[in-house]
């Protein structure tokens, strides 16, 4: 697939209220390119609620259910069940931020995954509660400044894709708005799979991460190039690297993480010792990936 193969129709209108360089609106635009006009969208309280627009106007041209912060997965499960009863085959897609996924919405998300509900859940992870004042979330990475972690967060980022994989659902993937074709292909694959599908979308936020709005894609690519964000998919329990991450499994193939950190104002305060902690965390994640891939080779999967 390449850019020329994408749907020309737009499902999020220009002139919406997203910030310049907003990764949430970029991600939603890419979802539209993948699913077309027949999908039903579920959005909890988030940046997308604002981007969506104030009733009776909307910037989204797809049928959309705005729902309470904690209940997007539960609401999507109900919509999916109703469609099945009516014999309708429309994909139901949750598009939620990290606050409504990793924190406030985790209980409904876990329940829906455990029941293997037939929905696609996409978390656009901008790594903080950006819409309400840039407060920390559990997916805020170690060392990052937020308005509630003025000296940098002291805890590591919650690994939500790993949590979702532990539910033994048929499909889990990570993606980045900086690599649109990789993301679109994963959404298209999820559309063909029955059951619960989870995609965790890395979404660099100019406002909260403190970088110029024209550098959203550049920052996203640096996250992948330094190995701070790993692109992979787990289909029926089998993990494989995708996109540029396929060639970054060895430490020497990755750019120094400082290249990613130095372009973000939220990391301007970090010390050399904190950089070492971040580097070690990245290497631990990659070692975990390598261990799984090597084990799969031994088992012939």
C-alpha positions as CSV (number, residue, x, y, z in Angstrom):
1,X,0.0,0.0,0.0
2,X,1.1,3.6,-0.7
3,X,-0.4,7.0,-0.3
4,X,-2.0,6.9,-3.8
5,X,-4.1,3.9,-2.7
6,X,-5.8,5.8,0.1
7,X,-9.5,6.8,0.1
8,X,-9.8,10.4,-1.1
9,X,-12.8,11.1,1.1
10,X,-12.3,13.0,4.3
11,X,-14.1,12.0,7.5
12,X,-12.9,14.8,9.7
13,X,-13.5,18.3,8.3
14,X,-11.0,21.1,8.0
15,X,-11.5,24.1,10.3
16,X,-12.1,21.9,13.4
17,X,-10.9,23.1,16.8
18,X,-7.8,20.9,17.1
19,X,-4.5,22.6,18.0
20,X,-2.0,23.1,15.1
21,X,-0.1,19.9,14.6
22,X,-2.6,17.9,16.7
23,X,-1.8,14.2,16.5
24,X,-5.3,13.2,17.6
25,X,-6.9,14.7,14.5
26,X,-4.1,13.3,12.3
27,X,-4.8,9.9,13.7
28,X,-8.5,10.2,13.2
29,X,-8.0,11.3,9.6
30,X,-5.9,8.2,9.0
31,X,-8.6,5.9,10.6
32,X,-11.1,7.3,8.1
33,X,-8.8,6.4,5.2
34,X,-8.7,2.9,6.6
35,X,-12.3,2.2,7.4
36,X,-14.4,4.4,5.0
37,X,-17.9,5.7,5.6
38,X,-19.6,2.8,7.3
39,X,-17.8,2.7,10.7
40,X,-19.4,3.8,14.0
41,X,-17.2,5.8,16.3
42,X,-17.3,5.9,20.1
43,X,-15.4,8.8,21.8
44,X,-15.1,9.3,25.6
45,X,-14.2,12.7,27.2
46,X,-10.9,13.7,25.6
47,X,-9.3,16.1,23.2
48,X,-11.4,14.5,20.5
49,X,-14.5,15.6,22.2
50,X,-13.4,19.2,21.7
51,X,-12.2,18.5,18.1
52,X,-15.5,16.8,17.4
53,X,-17.3,20.2,18.0
54,X,-20.2,21.7,20.0
55,X,-23.7,20.4,19.3
56,X,-25.4,20.7,16.9
57,X,-22.3,21.1,14.8
58,X,-19.6,18.5,14.3
59,X,-16.3,18.1,12.4
60,X,-16.7,14.3,12.1
61,X,-18.8,12.9,9.3
62,X,-19.1,9.4,10.7
63,X,-21.8,8.3,13.1
64,X,-20.3,9.1,16.5
65,X,-21.3,8.3,20.1
66,X,-19.9,10.7,22.7
67,X,-19.8,8.8,26.0
68,X,-18.6,9.3,29.6
69,X,-14.8,9.1,30.4
70,X,-14.8,5.6,31.9
71,X,-17.3,3.8,29.6
72,X,-16.1,3.9,26.0
73,X,-15.3,0.2,25.8
74,X,-18.6,-0.8,27.5
75,X,-20.6,1.5,25.3
76,X,-18.9,0.2,22.1
77,X,-19.7,-3.4,23.3
78,X,-23.3,-2.5,23.5
79,X,-23.4,-0.9,20.1
80,X,-21.6,-4.0,18.6
81,X,-24.1,-6.3,20.2
82,X,-27.1,-4.3,18.9
83,X,-25.7,-4.3,15.4
84,X,-25.2,-8.1,15.6
85,X,-28.8,-8.6,16.7
86,X,-29.9,-6.4,13.7
87,X,-27.7,-8.3,11.3
88,X,-25.6,-5.2,10.5
89,X,-21.9,-5.6,9.8
90,X,-20.5,-2.2,10.7
91,X,-17.2,-1.9,12.5
92,X,-17.4,-0.2,15.9
93,X,-14.3,1.7,16.8
94,X,-13.4,3.4,20.0
95,X,-11.0,6.3,19.7
96,X,-9.8,7.3,23.2
97,X,-6.9,9.1,24.8
98,X,-4.5,7.6,27.3
99,X,-6.5,9.0,30.3
100,X,-9.7,7.3,29.1
101,X,-7.8,4.1,28.3
102,X,-4.9,3.4,30.7
103,X,-6.5,5.1,33.7
104,X,-10.1,6.0,34.0
105,X,-11.4,3.6,31.3
106,X,-9.1,0.6,32.1
107,X,-11.8,-1.4,33.9
108,X,-14.3,-1.3,31.0
109,X,-11.5,-1.9,28.5
110,X,-10.3,-5.0,30.4
111,X,-13.8,-6.3,30.7
112,X,-14.6,-5.9,27.0
113,X,-11.3,-7.6,26.1
114,X,-11.9,-10.5,28.5
115,X,-15.3,-11.0,26.9
116,X,-13.6,-10.7,23.4
117,X,-16.2,-8.2,22.3
118,X,-16.2,-7.5,18.5
119,X,-14.8,-4.0,18.5
120,X,-11.6,-2.1,17.6
121,X,-10.2,0.0,20.4
122,X,-7.6,2.6,19.4
123,X,-5.8,4.6,22.1
124,X,-4.2,7.8,20.8
125,X,-1.5,8.2,23.4
126,X,-0.3,11.8,23.9
127,X,1.1,10.7,27.3
128,X,-0.8,13.1,29.5
129,X,-4.2,14.6,30.2
130,X,-3.5,17.3,27.6
131,X,-7.1,18.5,27.2
132,X,-7.6,19.4,30.9
133,X,-4.2,21.1,31.7
134,X,-1.4,18.7,30.8
135,X,-1.6,16.6,34.0
136,X,0.4,13.3,34.2
137,X,-1.3,10.0,33.2
138,X,0.0,6.5,33.8
139,X,1.4,6.5,30.2
140,X,3.4,9.7,30.8
141,X,7.0,8.5,30.5
142,X,9.7,8.6,33.2
143,X,11.3,12.1,33.5
144,X,8.6,14.0,31.6
145,X,7.4,17.3,32.8
146,X,3.7,17.9,33.3
147,X,1.8,20.4,35.4
148,X,1.6,17.8,38.1
149,X,5.1,16.5,37.8
150,X,7.1,19.7,37.8
151,X,10.5,17.9,38.3
152,X,9.7,15.1,35.9
153,X,7.6,12.0,36.5
154,X,9.3,9.5,38.7
155,X,7.4,6.4,37.6
156,X,7.8,4.4,34.3
157,X,5.2,4.5,31.5
158,X,2.4,1.9,31.9
159,X,2.7,-0.7,29.1
160,X,-0.9,-0.9,28.0
161,X,-0.3,-3.0,24.9
162,X,1.4,-5.6,27.0
163,X,-1.6,-5.6,29.4
164,X,-4.0,-6.1,26.5
165,X,-1.9,-8.9,25.1
166,X,-2.3,-10.7,28.5
167,X,-6.0,-10.9,27.8
168,X,-5.3,-13.3,24.9
169,X,-7.3,-11.2,22.4
170,X,-6.8,-12.0,18.7
171,X,-5.0,-8.7,17.8
172,X,-2.8,-6.2,19.5
173,X,-0.6,-3.6,17.8
174,X,1.3,-0.4,18.3
175,X,1.5,2.3,15.7
176,X,2.6,5.9,15.2
177,X,1.0,8.9,13.5
178,X,4.4,9.5,12.0
179,X,4.1,6.2,10.0
180,X,0.6,6.4,8.5
181,X,0.8,3.4,6.1
182,X,1.9,1.1,8.9
183,X,-1.1,2.4,11.1
184,X,-3.6,2.2,8.3
185,X,-2.6,-1.4,7.4
186,X,-3.0,-2.4,11.0
187,X,-6.5,-0.9,11.2
188,X,-7.4,-2.7,7.9
189,X,-6.1,-5.9,9.3
190,X,-8.2,-5.4,12.5
191,X,-11.3,-4.9,10.4
192,X,-11.0,-8.4,9.1
193,X,-10.6,-10.1,12.5
194,X,-13.6,-11.0,14.7
195,X,-13.3,-10.3,18.4
196,X,-11.5,-7.6,20.4
197,X,-8.7,-5.7,18.6
198,X,-6.5,-3.2,20.3
199,X,-4.1,-0.6,18.7
200,X,-2.0,1.8,20.7
201,X,-1.2,4.9,18.7
202,X,1.8,7.1,19.6
203,X,0.6,10.7,19.3
204,X,3.2,13.4,20.0
205,X,1.5,16.5,21.3
206,X,3.0,19.9,20.5
207,X,1.2,21.7,23.2
208,X,1.9,19.3,26.1
209,X,5.3,18.1,24.9
210,X,6.6,21.6,24.2
211,X,7.8,21.5,20.6
212,X,6.8,23.5,17.5
213,X,3.6,22.4,15.9
214,X,5.2,21.8,12.5
215,X,7.5,19.1,14.1
216,X,4.8,16.6,15.1
217,X,5.8,14.0,12.5
218,X,9.5,14.6,13.1
219,X,9.2,13.9,16.8
220,X,7.1,10.8,16.1
221,X,9.8,9.5,13.8
222,X,12.5,10.2,16.3
223,X,10.6,8.2,18.9
224,X,10.7,5.2,16.6
225,X,14.2,5.8,15.3
226,X,15.6,5.9,18.9
227,X,13.7,2.9,19.9
228,X,11.7,4.8,22.5
229,X,8.5,3.7,20.6
230,X,8.5,0.2,19.1
231,X,6.2,-0.7,16.2
232,X,4.9,-4.3,16.4
233,X,1.8,-6.4,16.2
234,X,0.7,-9.5,18.1
235,X,-1.7,-11.6,16.0
236,X,-3.1,-14.7,17.7
237,X,-0.2,-14.6,20.2
238,X,2.6,-14.3,17.6
239,X,4.6,-11.1,17.8
240,X,6.4,-9.4,14.9
241,X,8.1,-6.1,14.4
242,X,6.7,-3.8,11.7
243,X,7.7,-0.7,9.8
244,X,11.2,0.8,10.6
245,X,11.3,-1.1,13.9
246,X,12.1,-4.3,12.0
247,X,15.6,-3.0,11.4
248,X,16.2,-1.6,14.9
249,X,16.3,-4.7,17.1
250,X,20.0,-4.3,17.8
251,X,21.1,-1.4,20.0
252,X,23.6,-0.1,17.6
253,X,21.0,0.3,14.9
254,X,19.1,2.9,16.9
255,X,19.7,6.6,17.3
256,X,20.8,7.9,20.7
257,X,17.7,8.6,22.8
258,X,19.0,12.2,23.4
259,X,18.0,13.1,19.9
260,X,14.4,12.4,20.8
261,X,14.5,14.0,24.2
262,X,16.2,17.3,23.3
263,X,13.5,18.4,20.8
264,X,10.9,18.3,23.6
265,X,10.5,21.1,26.2
266,X,9.0,18.6,28.7
267,X,12.5,17.0,29.0
268,X,14.6,20.1,29.2
269,X,15.2,19.7,32.9
270,X,16.5,16.1,32.9
271,X,19.9,15.1,34.1
272,X,22.5,12.7,32.7
273,X,21.4,10.2,35.3
274,X,17.8,10.4,34.2
275,X,18.9,9.9,30.6
276,X,20.7,6.7,31.6
277,X,17.5,5.5,33.3
278,X,15.5,6.2,30.1
279,X,18.1,4.5,28.0
280,X,18.1,1.4,30.2
281,X,14.3,1.2,30.1
282,X,14.4,1.3,26.3
283,X,17.0,-1.5,26.2
284,X,14.9,-3.6,28.6
285,X,11.9,-3.3,26.4
286,X,13.9,-4.3,23.3
287,X,15.5,-7.2,25.2
288,X,12.0,-8.4,26.0
289,X,11.0,-8.2,22.4
290,X,14.1,-10.1,21.3
291,X,13.4,-12.8,23.9
292,X,9.9,-13.3,22.6
293,X,11.0,-13.4,18.9
294,X,13.8,-15.8,19.6
295,X,11.4,-18.1,21.6
296,X,8.9,-18.0,18.7
297,X,11.7,-19.1,16.3
298,X,12.6,-22.0,18.6
299,X,8.9,-23.0,18.7
300,X,8.5,-22.5,14.9
301,X,5.9,-19.7,15.2
